[in-house]
């Protein structure tokens, strides 16, 4: 009891040595009952303990709502399978769908038309209105319950140790405690939103990278809460409590306050290092590793500051280390293979590198085979290039169709080498290609991660693929999957790919040929848009590009590229040059998407998009404008248009 008294005496004037009994309060120290202090101090203690109990209640309600939503979402996505049309008539009108199915489709279409476009971009970046709405609801809850349940009063109480001096006790102290409790309650959610081995993705099917926005802004909310908590108690201890400066000097030396200061400093560093300018200055890899270390030490600082709320901190720590542990185990299992000497051990995958020179940064294609299970289309792998650094890994989407042959699965990737790790890979490839016609490098895989985008397709869906540059890696596997399945009558499929130069077709030559050979039988329309011609300044790199174009011209005409399939069937690609030398001119996405949607015979449309942020933002607005819940409710499914996109890649 003496320990309790020593800790709380400066704040609550409770004498534990004279207590008849102690009243327990979850997440706080026990209260002395009955209160033996002056009436003002006793009323203040009523406020402190009563508001703290409400803080715990509001935190419990928050987590109950969150867990309830996750439960309903998890059950719903497994119980309610997508409905299939059973009575379609010309013009896209469905006569046989139930009212419930049409209502669900109309509701989804209405939501997309309103919430799919980007929100205020200068503030939130390229983020949909839906994500900002979710953030707004979370912020409103925290804001409302930060002020609820208080009686805003002031008590002037005597200082026992200093006759003639008085403490000013206000609701500021309990209010600061409320803010602190809510910040603790958000800590496990913040960690959940940041994990790669995401429990939330497992339950909801939403890819882990989609939670990054909420994780970042939740961190900002917690920083504001922690700052208000710190400022509030600083005012109380430095200004309102007497005598000064003795009270302030004794308060700042207390162990739990020291840990609170440490936690606040670490949280400030977390916020500062996560800003775009800091990431550009220090590099993404430094940010990522520093973020991990600072985050776990910050949670430790919170534990030292107020251990009574460890029920919020312990899950956060467990989730953090579980995420890292599962990553390590998955990587080890993926690479635990037979070695050349017949023994078992860790073995990296030898990847063949192909370099495509480009004045805007070389494009590298990487191909290898590895004995492990297939992945679902749309998922990505984190690749570590062991020859460069074992401490860095980057996410890449395989561009090939996942298929097991002779116990191994092929992987193919392309990426543009602009800087950092990818630039080092390009330099490594060039060094090796100068001494040998083949260049290989060991690669360590972790994954797969993300969503399964091909599973979202229904047989009646029309499909439009829109890709910019290396973004073709995201959409191409879905198209390769479609052409391996039976043809569906009246289904419309189109690929729109914008590339800077005609020679860029060589990145995925085999895959494009396969798509082109199946174009007639599956009704696939392939449209290639060349947005820029080569610059006027000749260089060694430029000469290589021109050589590549010359080779390509043997089979490519001015506007079409002949592709000969295994059976000798000749097809042609629709290649349109839009730009001029050094000047980009992109295709009119609004016209392309609108024309596609209005040209469908029946069924809804799914648009798969991948490319630079500007292209994805345009697609969101365009797809949103194509949706009409009123028309879908009337049975015209053409106006039920959804977007599946990936904006991690460069145009």
C-alpha positions as CSV (number, residue, x, y, z in Angstrom):
1,X,0.0,0.0,0.0
2,X,2.9,2.4,0.6
3,X,3.9,1.9,-3.0
4,X,0.4,3.0,-4.2
5,X,0.5,5.9,-1.8
6,X,3.9,7.1,-3.0
7,X,2.8,7.0,-6.6
8,X,-0.5,8.7,-6.3
9,X,0.0,11.1,-3.4
10,X,1.1,14.0,-5.5
11,X,-2.0,13.6,-7.7
12,X,-4.8,12.1,-5.6
13,X,-3.8,12.7,-2.0
14,X,-4.9,9.2,-1.1
15,X,-3.5,7.7,2.1
16,X,-3.4,3.9,1.5
17,X,-2.0,3.3,5.0
18,X,-5.3,4.5,6.6
19,X,-7.6,2.7,4.1
20,X,-10.5,0.6,5.5
21,X,-10.8,-1.1,2.1
22,X,-9.6,-0.8,-1.5
23,X,-12.1,-0.5,-4.4
24,X,-10.7,-2.2,-7.5
25,X,-10.8,-0.4,-10.9
26,X,-9.7,-2.2,-14.0
27,X,-6.7,-0.5,-15.6
28,X,-6.1,1.8,-12.6
29,X,-4.9,1.7,-9.0
30,X,-7.4,0.7,-6.3
31,X,-9.3,3.5,-4.7
32,X,-9.2,4.2,-0.9
33,X,-12.7,3.7,0.6
34,X,-14.0,5.7,2.3
35,X,-12.4,8.9,1.2
36,X,-10.8,10.7,4.2
37,X,-9.7,13.9,2.4
38,X,-11.4,17.3,2.1
39,X,-14.8,17.3,0.3
40,X,-13.3,18.9,-2.9
41,X,-10.6,16.3,-3.2
42,X,-13.1,13.5,-2.7
43,X,-15.4,14.9,-5.4
44,X,-12.4,15.2,-7.7
45,X,-11.5,11.5,-7.0
46,X,-15.1,10.6,-7.9
47,X,-14.6,12.3,-11.2
48,X,-11.2,10.6,-11.8
49,X,-12.3,7.1,-11.1
50,X,-15.8,7.4,-12.7
51,X,-14.4,8.8,-15.9
52,X,-11.7,6.1,-16.0
53,X,-14.3,3.4,-15.7
54,X,-16.2,5.0,-18.6
55,X,-12.9,5.1,-20.6
56,X,-12.6,1.4,-20.3
57,X,-16.2,0.9,-21.2
58,X,-15.9,3.0,-24.3
59,X,-12.8,1.1,-25.3
60,X,-14.6,-2.1,-24.8
61,X,-17.5,-0.9,-26.9
62,X,-15.1,0.1,-29.7
63,X,-13.5,-3.3,-29.8
64,X,-16.8,-5.1,-29.5
65,X,-18.1,-3.2,-32.6
66,X,-14.9,-3.9,-34.5
67,X,-14.9,-7.6,-33.7
68,X,-18.6,-7.8,-34.5
69,X,-18.0,-6.3,-37.9
70,X,-15.1,-8.7,-38.6
71,X,-17.3,-11.7,-37.5
72,X,-20.2,-10.7,-39.8
73,X,-17.8,-9.9,-42.7
74,X,-16.0,-13.3,-42.3
75,X,-19.2,-15.3,-42.1
76,X,-20.9,-13.3,-44.8
77,X,-18.2,-13.7,-47.4
78,X,-18.3,-17.5,-46.9
79,X,-22.0,-18.0,-46.6
80,X,-23.3,-15.7,-49.3
81,X,-21.8,-16.8,-52.6
82,X,-22.1,-14.5,-55.6
83,X,-25.4,-15.0,-57.5
84,X,-25.3,-16.1,-61.1
85,X,-27.8,-14.9,-63.7
86,X,-30.4,-17.4,-64.8
87,X,-32.5,-15.3,-67.1
88,X,-30.8,-12.8,-69.4
89,X,-32.4,-11.0,-72.3
90,X,-30.8,-8.9,-75.0
91,X,-29.6,-5.4,-74.0
92,X,-28.1,-6.6,-70.7
93,X,-31.5,-6.8,-69.0
94,X,-31.8,-9.6,-66.4
95,X,-35.3,-11.0,-66.1
96,X,-34.7,-13.9,-63.7
97,X,-32.6,-12.4,-60.9
98,X,-34.3,-12.2,-57.5
99,X,-35.1,-8.9,-56.0
100,X,-32.5,-9.5,-53.2
101,X,-29.8,-10.1,-55.7
102,X,-30.7,-7.0,-57.8
103,X,-30.9,-4.9,-54.6
104,X,-27.4,-6.0,-53.5
105,X,-26.0,-5.3,-57.0
106,X,-27.7,-1.9,-57.1
107,X,-26.5,-1.0,-53.7
108,X,-22.9,-1.9,-54.6
109,X,-23.1,0.1,-57.8
110,X,-24.5,3.1,-55.9
111,X,-21.7,2.9,-53.3
112,X,-19.0,2.7,-56.0
113,X,-20.5,5.7,-57.9
114,X,-20.1,7.8,-54.7
115,X,-17.2,6.4,-52.8
116,X,-14.8,4.9,-55.4
117,X,-13.1,8.2,-56.6
118,X,-10.2,9.7,-54.8
119,X,-10.9,11.9,-51.8
120,X,-9.1,15.2,-51.1
121,X,-5.8,14.4,-52.8
122,X,-3.7,17.2,-51.2
123,X,-4.6,15.8,-47.8
124,X,-5.0,12.1,-48.2
125,X,-3.1,11.3,-51.3
126,X,-4.5,8.8,-53.9
127,X,-7.1,7.3,-51.5
128,X,-10.7,6.4,-52.2
129,X,-13.5,8.2,-50.5
130,X,-14.5,4.9,-48.9
131,X,-11.2,4.6,-47.0
132,X,-11.6,8.3,-45.9
133,X,-15.2,7.6,-44.8
134,X,-14.0,4.7,-42.6
135,X,-11.3,6.9,-41.2
136,X,-13.9,9.6,-40.5
137,X,-16.2,7.2,-38.7
138,X,-13.3,6.1,-36.5
139,X,-12.2,9.7,-35.8
140,X,-15.8,10.7,-35.0
141,X,-16.1,7.8,-32.4
142,X,-12.8,8.8,-30.8
143,X,-13.7,12.5,-30.7
144,X,-17.2,11.9,-29.3
145,X,-16.1,9.6,-26.5
146,X,-13.1,11.7,-25.6
147,X,-15.6,14.3,-24.2
148,X,-18.5,12.1,-23.1
149,X,-19.3,11.4,-19.4
150,X,-17.6,14.3,-17.8
151,X,-18.9,16.9,-15.4
152,X,-16.8,19.9,-16.1
153,X,-15.9,21.4,-12.8
154,X,-13.1,23.0,-10.7
155,X,-12.1,22.3,-7.1
156,X,-9.8,24.4,-5.0
157,X,-8.3,22.1,-2.4
158,X,-5.7,22.9,0.4
159,X,-2.1,21.5,0.2
160,X,-1.6,19.6,3.5
161,X,2.2,19.9,3.4
162,X,2.1,23.7,2.7
163,X,-0.5,25.6,4.7
164,X,-1.8,28.6,2.8
165,X,-1.3,27.0,-0.6
166,X,-4.1,25.5,-2.7
167,X,-4.3,23.0,-5.6
168,X,-6.5,23.8,-8.5
169,X,-8.1,20.5,-9.6
170,X,-10.2,20.4,-12.8
171,X,-11.6,18.0,-15.3
172,X,-8.4,18.5,-17.4
173,X,-6.7,15.6,-15.5
174,X,-9.5,13.0,-16.0
175,X,-9.9,14.2,-19.6
176,X,-6.2,13.7,-20.3
177,X,-6.5,10.2,-18.8
178,X,-9.4,9.5,-21.2
179,X,-7.4,10.5,-24.2
180,X,-4.5,8.3,-23.0
181,X,-6.7,5.2,-22.5
182,X,-8.2,5.6,-26.0
183,X,-4.7,5.8,-27.5
184,X,-3.7,2.6,-25.7
185,X,-6.9,0.9,-27.0
186,X,-5.9,1.8,-30.6
187,X,-2.5,0.3,-30.3
188,X,-3.4,-3.3,-31.2
189,X,-5.5,-2.1,-34.1
190,X,-2.5,-0.1,-35.4
191,X,-0.3,-3.1,-35.4
192,X,-3.0,-5.3,-37.0
193,X,-3.3,-2.9,-39.9
194,X,0.5,-2.9,-40.5
195,X,1.2,-6.7,-40.6
196,X,2.1,-8.5,-43.9
197,X,0.9,-11.9,-42.5
198,X,-2.4,-10.1,-42.0
199,X,-5.1,-11.6,-39.8
200,X,-7.5,-9.0,-41.1
201,X,-6.8,-10.1,-44.7
202,X,-7.3,-13.7,-43.8
203,X,-10.8,-12.8,-42.3
204,X,-12.0,-10.3,-44.8
205,X,-10.2,-11.1,-48.0
206,X,-8.9,-7.5,-48.3
207,X,-5.2,-7.4,-49.3
208,X,-2.8,-6.3,-46.6
209,X,-1.6,-3.3,-48.5
210,X,-5.1,-1.8,-48.5
211,X,-4.8,-1.3,-44.8
212,X,-1.7,0.9,-45.1
213,X,-3.8,4.1,-45.3
214,X,-5.7,3.4,-42.1
215,X,-2.5,2.4,-40.4
216,X,-0.8,5.6,-41.2
217,X,-3.7,7.9,-40.2
218,X,-4.4,5.9,-37.1
219,X,-0.8,6.6,-36.1
220,X,-1.5,10.3,-36.6
221,X,-4.6,10.0,-34.4
222,X,-2.6,8.3,-31.7
223,X,0.1,10.9,-31.9
224,X,-2.5,13.7,-31.4
225,X,-4.0,11.8,-28.5
226,X,-0.6,11.2,-26.8
227,X,0.3,14.9,-27.3
228,X,-3.0,16.1,-25.7
229,X,-2.5,13.6,-22.9
230,X,1.1,14.9,-22.3
231,X,0.2,18.6,-22.6
232,X,-2.8,18.2,-20.3
233,X,-0.9,16.6,-17.4
234,X,2.0,19.0,-17.9
235,X,-0.3,21.9,-17.3
236,X,-1.7,20.2,-14.2
237,X,1.6,19.3,-12.7
238,X,3.6,22.4,-13.7
239,X,0.8,25.1,-13.2
240,X,-2.2,23.9,-11.2
241,X,-0.6,21.9,-8.4
242,X,1.3,23.7,-5.6
243,X,4.0,24.3,-4.4
244,X,5.9,25.1,-7.6
245,X,8.5,24.4,-8.8
246,X,8.9,21.6,-6.3
247,X,5.8,19.6,-7.4
248,X,6.9,19.7,-11.1
249,X,10.5,18.7,-10.3
250,X,9.3,15.7,-8.2
251,X,6.8,14.7,-10.8
252,X,9.1,14.6,-13.8
253,X,11.6,12.3,-11.9
254,X,9.0,9.6,-11.2
255,X,9.6,6.4,-13.1
256,X,6.3,6.2,-14.9
257,X,6.7,9.8,-16.1
258,X,10.2,9.1,-17.4
259,X,8.8,6.2,-19.4
260,X,5.9,8.4,-20.6
261,X,8.4,11.0,-22.0
262,X,10.4,8.2,-23.7
263,X,7.2,6.9,-25.3
264,X,6.2,10.4,-26.5
265,X,9.6,11.0,-28.0
266,X,9.6,7.7,-29.8
267,X,6.1,8.3,-31.2
268,X,7.2,11.7,-32.4
269,X,10.1,10.0,-34.2
270,X,7.8,7.5,-35.7
271,X,5.6,10.2,-37.1
272,X,8.4,12.3,-38.4
273,X,10.2,9.4,-40.1
274,X,7.0,8.3,-41.8
275,X,6.5,11.6,-43.7
276,X,7.1,11.5,-47.5
277,X,10.1,14.0,-47.2
278,X,11.8,11.9,-44.5
279,X,11.3,8.7,-46.5
280,X,12.8,10.4,-49.6
281,X,15.7,11.7,-47.5
282,X,16.6,8.5,-45.7
283,X,15.4,5.8,-48.1
284,X,12.5,3.4,-47.8
285,X,14.5,0.6,-46.3
286,X,15.8,2.8,-43.5
287,X,12.3,4.0,-42.8
288,X,10.9,0.4,-42.7
289,X,13.5,-1.0,-40.4
290,X,13.6,2.1,-38.2
291,X,9.8,2.0,-38.0
292,X,9.9,-1.6,-36.8
293,X,12.4,-0.9,-34.0
294,X,10.9,2.4,-32.9
295,X,7.4,0.8,-32.8
296,X,8.3,-2.1,-30.6
297,X,10.3,0.1,-28.2
298,X,7.5,2.6,-28.1
299,X,5.1,-0.1,-27.0
300,X,7.6,-1.0,-24.3
301,X,7.7,2.6,-23.2
302,X,3.9,2.6,-22.9
303,X,4.2,-0.5,-20.8
304,X,6.6,1.2,-18.5
305,X,4.4,4.3,-18.3
306,X,1.2,2.6,-17.3
307,X,1.5,-1.2,-16.9
308,X,-2.1,-1.4,-15.7
309,X,-3.2,-1.1,-19.3
310,X,-1.0,-4.0,-20.5
311,X,-4.1,-5.8,-21.8
312,X,-3.9,-3.5,-24.8
313,X,-0.2,-3.6,-25.2
314,X,0.4,-7.4,-24.9
315,X,-1.7,-8.3,-27.9
316,X,0.1,-5.6,-30.0
317,X,3.5,-7.2,-29.0
318,X,2.3,-10.7,-29.7
319,X,0.9,-9.7,-33.1
320,X,4.1,-7.9,-34.1
321,X,6.3,-10.9,-33.3
322,X,3.9,-13.4,-34.7
323,X,3.9,-11.6,-38.0
324,X,7.7,-11.7,-38.2
325,X,7.9,-15.3,-37.0
326,X,5.4,-16.5,-39.6
327,X,7.3,-14.6,-42.4
328,X,10.6,-16.4,-41.3
329,X,8.9,-19.8,-41.2
330,X,7.3,-19.4,-44.6
331,X,10.5,-18.4,-46.2
332,X,12.4,-21.3,-44.6
333,X,9.7,-23.8,-45.8
334,X,9.7,-22.4,-49.3
335,X,13.5,-22.7,-49.7
336,X,14.1,-25.9,-47.7
337,X,14.9,-28.1,-50.7
338,X,17.2,-30.8,-51.9
339,X,20.8,-29.5,-52.5
340,X,23.0,-30.6,-55.4
341,X,24.8,-33.1,-53.1
342,X,21.5,-34.8,-52.3
343,X,21.2,-33.5,-48.8
344,X,18.4,-31.2,-47.6
345,X,19.0,-27.5,-46.8
346,X,18.2,-23.9,-47.6
347,X,18.5,-23.2,-51.3
348,X,17.8,-19.9,-53.1
349,X,16.2,-19.9,-56.5
350,X,18.6,-19.1,-59.4
351,X,16.9,-16.4,-61.5
352,X,17.8,-15.7,-65.1
353,X,18.0,-11.9,-65.8
354,X,17.2,-10.2,-69.1
355,X,18.0,-6.5,-69.5
356,X,15.9,-4.2,-71.8
357,X,17.8,-0.9,-72.1
358,X,15.7,2.3,-71.6
359,X,16.6,5.9,-71.2
360,X,14.0,6.2,-68.4
361,X,15.6,3.3,-66.5
362,X,16.3,-0.2,-67.8
363,X,13.6,-2.8,-67.5
364,X,14.7,-6.2,-66.1
365,X,12.9,-9.4,-66.7
366,X,13.5,-12.2,-64.3
367,X,12.6,-15.9,-64.9
368,X,13.2,-18.9,-62.6
369,X,11.6,-22.2,-61.5
370,X,11.2,-23.3,-57.9
371,X,9.7,-26.4,-56.3
372,X,6.8,-25.1,-54.2
373,X,3.0,-24.8,-54.4
374,X,1.2,-22.6,-56.9
375,X,-0.2,-19.2,-55.9
376,X,-3.5,-17.6,-56.6
377,X,-3.5,-15.0,-59.4
378,X,-3.1,-11.5,-58.1
379,X,-0.9,-12.4,-55.2
380,X,2.6,-11.0,-54.9
381,X,6.0,-12.3,-53.6
382,X,8.6,-10.4,-51.6
383,X,11.9,-11.0,-53.4
384,X,15.3,-10.7,-51.7
385,X,18.3,-10.5,-54.0
386,X,20.9,-12.3,-51.9
387,X,23.9,-11.1,-54.0
388,X,23.0,-7.5,-53.2
389,X,21.6,-7.6,-49.6
390,X,19.9,-10.2,-47.5
391,X,18.3,-7.4,-45.4
392,X,16.1,-6.0,-48.1
393,X,13.1,-7.4,-50.0
394,X,10.6,-5.9,-52.3
395,X,7.1,-6.8,-53.5
396,X,6.7,-8.0,-57.1
397,X,3.7,-9.5,-58.9
398,X,4.4,-12.6,-61.1
399,X,3.3,-11.9,-64.7
400,X,2.9,-15.6,-65.6
401,X,0.1,-18.1,-65.0
402,X,0.9,-20.2,-62.0
403,X,1.2,-23.8,-63.0
404,X,3.1,-26.8,-61.7
405,X,5.3,-28.8,-64.1
406,X,7.5,-31.6,-63.1
407,X,7.3,-30.5,-59.4
408,X,8.3,-26.9,-60.0
409,X,6.5,-23.7,-60.6
410,X,7.7,-21.0,-63.0
411,X,8.1,-17.4,-61.9
412,X,8.4,-14.4,-64.3
413,X,8.7,-10.8,-63.2
414,X,9.5,-7.5,-64.9
415,X,10.4,-4.2,-63.2
416,X,11.9,-0.9,-64.1
417,X,15.3,-0.1,-62.5
418,X,15.0,3.5,-61.3
419,X,16.9,3.6,-58.1
420,X,17.8,1.7,-54.9
421,X,17.7,-2.1,-55.0
422,X,16.2,-2.4,-58.5
423,X,19.0,-0.2,-59.9
424,X,21.5,-2.5,-58.2
425,X,19.9,-5.5,-59.8
426,X,20.2,-3.8,-63.3
427,X,23.8,-3.0,-62.7
428,X,24.4,-6.6,-61.6
429,X,22.8,-7.9,-64.8
430,X,24.8,-5.6,-67.0
431,X,28.1,-6.7,-65.3
432,X,27.3,-10.4,-65.8
433,X,26.0,-10.0,-69.3
434,X,29.3,-8.4,-70.4
435,X,31.2,-11.6,-69.6
436,X,28.5,-14.2,-70.4
437,X,25.5,-14.4,-72.6
438,X,23.4,-15.5,-69.5
439,X,23.1,-13.7,-66.2
440,X,21.7,-15.3,-63.1
441,X,21.3,-14.3,-59.5
442,X,20.0,-16.1,-56.4
443,X,16.6,-15.0,-55.2
444,X,14.9,-15.6,-51.8
445,X,11.1,-15.8,-51.9
446,X,8.6,-14.8,-49.2
447,X,4.9,-15.1,-49.8
448,X,2.6,-15.2,-51.5
449,X,0.6,-12.2,-50.2
450,X,-2.4,-10.1,-51.3
451,X,-5.7,-10.8,-52.9
452,X,-6.8,-13.5,-55.3
453,X,-8.2,-11.3,-58.1
454,X,-9.1,-14.0,-60.6
455,X,-11.6,-15.5,-58.1
456,X,-13.6,-12.4,-58.2
457,X,-14.6,-13.1,-61.8
458,X,-17.9,-14.7,-62.6
459,X,-18.6,-16.3,-66.0
460,X,-21.0,-13.6,-67.0
461,X,-18.6,-10.8,-66.3
462,X,-17.2,-8.7,-69.1
463,X,-13.6,-7.9,-68.5
464,X,-11.5,-4.8,-69.4
465,X,-7.8,-4.8,-68.6
466,X,-6.0,-1.5,-68.5
467,X,-2.3,-1.4,-67.8
468,X,0.4,1.2,-68.0
469,X,4.0,0.1,-68.6
470,X,5.2,-2.6,-66.2
471,X,1.7,-2.6,-64.7
472,X,1.0,-5.4,-67.3
473,X,2.3,-7.8,-64.7
474,X,-0.9,-7.4,-62.6
475,X,-3.4,-7.9,-65.3
476,X,-1.7,-10.4,-67.7
477,X,-2.1,-13.5,-65.4
478,X,-5.8,-12.9,-65.2
479,X,-6.0,-12.8,-69.0
480,X,-3.9,-15.9,-69.4
481,X,-6.2,-17.7,-67.0
482,X,-9.3,-16.6,-69.1
483,X,-7.9,-17.9,-72.4
484,X,-7.2,-21.3,-70.8
485,X,-10.9,-21.8,-70.0
486,X,-13.8,-22.5,-72.3
487,X,-15.2,-19.6,-74.3
488,X,-18.3,-17.9,-73.0
489,X,-20.8,-16.5,-75.5
490,X,-21.4,-12.8,-75.6
491,X,-18.6,-12.1,-73.2
492,X,-16.5,-9.0,-74.0
493,X,-12.8,-9.0,-73.2
494,X,-10.3,-6.3,-74.0
495,X,-6.7,-5.5,-73.1
496,X,-5.6,-1.9,-73.2
497,X,-1.8,-1.5,-72.6
498,X,0.0,1.8,-72.8
499,X,3.7,1.6,-73.4
500,X,6.3,4.3,-74.1
501,X,7.9,2.6,-77.1
502,X,7.0,-0.2,-79.4
503,X,10.1,-2.1,-78.4
504,X,8.6,-2.5,-74.9
505,X,6.5,-5.3,-76.3
506,X,9.6,-7.5,-76.0
507,X,9.2,-7.5,-72.1
508,X,6.4,-10.0,-72.3
509,X,6.7,-11.2,-75.9
510,X,5.8,-14.9,-75.2
511,X,2.8,-14.0,-73.1
512,X,1.4,-11.5,-75.6
513,X,1.8,-14.0,-78.4
514,X,-0.2,-16.5,-76.3
515,X,-2.9,-14.0,-75.8
516,X,-3.0,-13.0,-79.4
517,X,-3.2,-16.6,-80.6
518,X,-6.3,-17.1,-78.4
519,X,-7.8,-13.7,-79.3
520,X,-10.1,-14.9,-82.0
521,X,-11.5,-18.0,-80.2
522,X,-12.1,-16.2,-77.0
523,X,-13.1,-12.8,-78.4
524,X,-10.2,-11.0,-76.9
525,X,-9.3,-7.5,-78.3
526,X,-5.8,-6.4,-77.7
527,X,-5.0,-2.7,-78.1
528,X,-1.5,-1.4,-77.6
529,X,-0.9,2.4,-77.3
530,X,2.6,3.7,-77.8
531,X,2.8,7.0,-75.9
532,X,6.3,8.2,-76.6
533,X,8.9,7.9,-79.3
534,X,12.7,7.8,-78.8
535,X,14.4,11.1,-77.9
536,X,16.6,12.9,-80.4
537,X,19.9,12.5,-78.5
538,X,21.7,9.3,-79.5
539,X,23.4,7.3,-76.9
540,X,24.7,3.8,-76.4
541,X,21.4,2.9,-74.6
542,X,19.4,4.6,-77.3
543,X,21.2,2.7,-80.0
544,X,20.3,-0.6,-78.3
545,X,16.7,0.5,-78.2
546,X,16.7,1.3,-81.9
547,X,18.3,-2.1,-82.6
548,X,15.5,-3.8,-80.6
549,X,12.9,-1.8,-82.6
550,X,14.6,-2.9,-85.8
551,X,14.4,-6.5,-84.8
552,X,10.8,-6.0,-83.8
553,X,10.0,-4.4,-87.1
554,X,10.8,-7.6,-88.9
555,X,7.5,-8.9,-87.7
556,X,5.8,-5.6,-86.8
557,X,4.3,-3.1,-89.3
558,X,3.4,0.5,-88.8
559,X,0.3,-0.2,-86.8
560,X,0.2,-4.0,-86.4
561,X,2.4,-6.8,-85.1
562,X,2.0,-10.3,-86.6
563,X,2.1,-13.2,-84.2
564,X,2.2,-16.8,-85.4
565,X,0.9,-19.4,-83.1
566,X,1.7,-23.1,-82.7
567,X,-0.7,-24.0,-85.4
568,X,0.5,-21.4,-87.8
569,X,-2.5,-19.1,-87.2
570,X,-1.6,-15.5,-88.0
571,X,-3.2,-12.7,-85.9
572,X,-2.5,-9.0,-85.6
573,X,-2.1,-6.6,-82.6
574,X,-3.7,-3.2,-82.8
575,X,-0.8,-0.9,-82.1
576,X,-1.4,2.8,-82.2
577,X,1.3,5.5,-81.8
578,X,-0.1,8.4,-79.9
579,X,3.0,10.4,-78.9
580,X,5.9,12.1,-80.5
581,X,9.6,12.0,-79.8
582,X,10.1,12.7,-76.0
583,X,6.5,13.7,-75.5
584,X,3.9,11.5,-73.9
585,X,0.3,11.4,-75.1
586,X,-1.8,8.9,-73.2
587,X,-5.0,7.2,-74.5
588,X,-8.4,8.6,-73.6
589,X,-9.3,6.2,-70.8
590,X,-12.7,7.7,-70.3
591,X,-13.7,7.1,-73.9
592,X,-12.2,3.6,-73.9
593,X,-14.0,2.5,-70.7
594,X,-17.3,4.1,-71.6
595,X,-17.3,2.6,-75.1
596,X,-16.4,-0.8,-73.6
597,X,-19.2,-0.7,-71.0
598,X,-21.9,0.5,-73.5
599,X,-20.8,-2.1,-76.0
600,X,-21.4,-5.1,-73.8
601,X,-24.3,-7.4,-74.6
602,X,-25.1,-8.6,-71.1
603,X,-23.7,-8.9,-67.6
604,X,-21.7,-6.6,-65.4
605,X,-18.2,-5.4,-66.1
606,X,-15.0,-5.7,-64.1
607,X,-12.1,-3.4,-64.9
608,X,-8.6,-4.6,-63.9
609,X,-6.1,-1.7,-63.7
610,X,-2.5,-1.3,-62.9
611,X,0.0,1.5,-63.5
612,X,1.0,4.9,-62.2
613,X,-1.0,6.7,-59.6
614,X,-2.5,9.2,-62.0
615,X,-3.9,6.4,-64.2
616,X,-5.4,4.7,-61.2
617,X,-7.0,7.9,-60.0
618,X,-8.5,8.5,-63.4
619,X,-9.8,5.0,-63.6
620,X,-11.5,5.3,-60.2
621,X,-13.4,8.4,-61.3
622,X,-14.3,6.9,-64.7
623,X,-15.5,3.6,-63.3
624,X,-17.5,5.5,-60.7
625,X,-19.2,7.6,-63.4
626,X,-20.2,4.4,-65.2
627,X,-22.1,3.0,-62.3
628,X,-25.8,3.6,-61.8
629,X,-27.7,1.8,-59.0
630,X,-31.0,2.9,-60.3
631,X,-30.4,1.2,-63.7
632,X,-29.0,-1.9,-62.1
633,X,-32.1,-2.2,-59.9
634,X,-34.2,-2.1,-63.1
635,X,-32.1,-5.0,-64.4
636,X,-29.6,-3.3,-66.7
637,X,-26.4,-4.9,-65.4
638,X,-24.2,-3.0,-67.8
639,X,-24.1,-0.2,-65.3
640,X,-22.7,-2.5,-62.5
641,X,-19.0,-1.7,-63.1
642,X,-16.3,-2.6,-60.5
643,X,-12.6,-1.8,-60.4
644,X,-9.8,-4.1,-59.2
645,X,-6.6,-2.2,-59.3
646,X,-3.0,-2.2,-58.2
647,X,-1.2,1.2,-58.1
648,X,2.2,0.0,-56.8
649,X,3.9,-0.1,-60.2
650,X,5.5,2.6,-62.4
651,X,4.2,3.6,-65.8
